[in-house]
Amino acid sequence: MAAAAIALSVSAGVQADDNDGPGRECGEATLRGLYLFSASGFSIVAGVAQPRALLEFIRFNGDGTLGVPAGTLSINGVIIRAGGSGPAGTYSIASNCTGSLAFGPPGPTFDLYLAPSGSEVHLIFTGGPVPVLGVVPGVLQGVAERVSR
């Protein structure tokens, strides 16, 4: 009987925290608040893979626009700091919780995959110019987690 009570309380807790249940759809309003984006990968420059890493705050406004209050990019050890108060880009989200993001213009573009709760967004670089390097092939993927609304 005690085991049944524990099992019921655990499953009730899981259901209470399930914001990503079946039938939940996404849209631009799903992403609202300040997110911390952490990503790593490589740029290919003159045929040589160079490591790159990125940390930045992204403010999703819930309407398809975003800003980047602060960010640091390292490309093969060269540090680039950016960010400001103006608009930094746009994004769109389909009802199946996939989407795209474009910094700039012109700037890098990403595909997005997000939790229906909007708490976490996975991003992968799909093209566009990279600061300092211009347009180069490469890989950059990471996760943005909501830190505040």
C-alpha positions in Angstrom: 0.0 0.0 0.0 2.9 2.4 0.8 4.5 1.6 -2.6 1.2 2.4 -4.3 0.9 5.7 -2.5 4.5 6.6 -3.5 3.9 5.6 -7.1 0.7 7.8 -7.2 2.5 10.8 -5.7 5.4 10.5 -8.1 3.1 10.3 -11.1 1.0 13.2 -9.9 4.2 15.3 -9.5 5.3 14.4 -13.0 1.9 15.4 -14.4 1.8 18.7 -12.5 5.1 19.7 -14.0 4.3 18.5 -17.6 4.1 21.8 -19.6 5.1 20.0 -22.8 2.2 17.6 -23.0 0.4 16.3 -26.1 -1.5 18.9 -28.1 0.6 21.8 -26.9 1.4 24.1 -29.8 4.1 26.7 -30.2 4.3 30.2 -31.8 6.4 33.3 -31.5 4.8 34.1 -28.1 6.3 30.8 -26.7 9.7 32.5 -26.6 9.4 35.4 -24.2 12.1 36.6 -21.8 15.8 36.6 -21.3 17.7 33.4 -22.3 21.4 32.4 -21.9 22.7 30.9 -25.1 25.8 28.7 -24.8 27.2 27.1 -28.0 30.4 25.6 -29.5 31.6 24.3 -32.8 34.1 25.0 -35.6 34.6 27.5 -38.4 36.4 26.2 -41.5 38.9 28.8 -42.7 41.2 28.0 -45.6 40.3 24.3 -45.2 41.3 24.3 -41.5 38.8 23.7 -38.6 39.1 26.5 -36.0 37.2 26.2 -32.7 34.5 28.7 -31.9 32.4 29.2 -28.7 29.7 31.6 -27.9 27.9 32.8 -24.8 25.3 35.5 -25.1 22.1 36.8 -23.6 19.1 36.8 -26.1 16.0 38.6 -25.2 13.0 37.1 -27.1 10.2 39.6 -27.2 7.4 37.2 -27.9 6.5 38.9 -31.2 9.2 37.5 -33.5 11.8 40.1 -32.6 14.9 39.7 -30.4 17.7 41.6 -28.9 21.2 40.7 -27.7 22.1 42.7 -24.6 25.5 41.1 -24.2 27.6 38.4 -25.9 31.1 37.0 -26.2 32.3 35.0 -29.2 35.7 33.2 -29.3 37.0 32.1 -32.7 40.3 30.3 -32.5 41.0 32.3 -29.4 40.1 35.7 -30.9 37.6 37.3 -28.6 34.7 39.4 -29.9 32.3 41.1 -27.5 28.9 42.4 -28.8 25.5 43.4 -27.6 23.4 46.5 -27.2 19.9 47.7 -26.6 18.7 47.9 -30.2 17.0 45.2 -32.2 19.3 42.3 -33.2 17.1 40.0 -35.3 13.9 38.1 -36.0 12.6 34.6 -35.4 9.6 32.6 -36.4 8.1 29.5 -34.7 5.8 26.9 -36.3 3.1 25.2 -34.3 5.2 22.0 -34.2 7.9 23.9 -32.1 10.5 24.3 -34.8 11.6 27.5 -36.3 14.3 29.8 -37.6 16.2 32.8 -36.3 18.2 35.5 -38.2 20.6 37.9 -36.6 21.3 41.1 -38.5 20.7 41.9 -41.3 22.9 40.4 -42.6 24.0 37.9 -40.0 24.1 34.3 -39.0 21.0 32.2 -39.3 19.9 29.3 -37.1 17.3 26.5 -37.0 15.4 26.3 -33.7 13.8 23.4 -31.8 12.1 24.3 -28.6 10.2 22.9 -25.7 6.5 23.8 -25.9 6.9 25.5 -22.5 9.5 27.9 -24.0 12.0 27.1 -21.2 14.7 25.8 -23.5 15.6 26.3 -27.2 18.1 24.2 -29.2 19.9 26.2 -32.0 22.0 25.0 -34.9 23.9 27.4 -37.2 22.6 27.2 -40.8 24.6 29.9 -42.6 25.3 33.6 -43.0 28.2 35.8 -42.1 30.1 35.3 -38.8 31.6 38.4 -37.2 35.2 39.0 -38.3 35.3 36.0 -40.6 32.5 36.9 -43.0 30.7 34.0 -44.7 32.5 30.7 -43.8 31.3 27.2 -43.5 31.1 25.8 -40.0 29.3 24.1 -37.2 27.8 25.8 -34.2 25.2 24.4 -32.0 24.0 25.0 -28.5 21.1 25.5 -26.0 19.5 28.7 -24.8 17.8 28.4 -21.4 15.3 31.0 -20.1 16.8 32.8 -17.1 14.0 35.4 -16.5 10.7 36.5 -18.0 
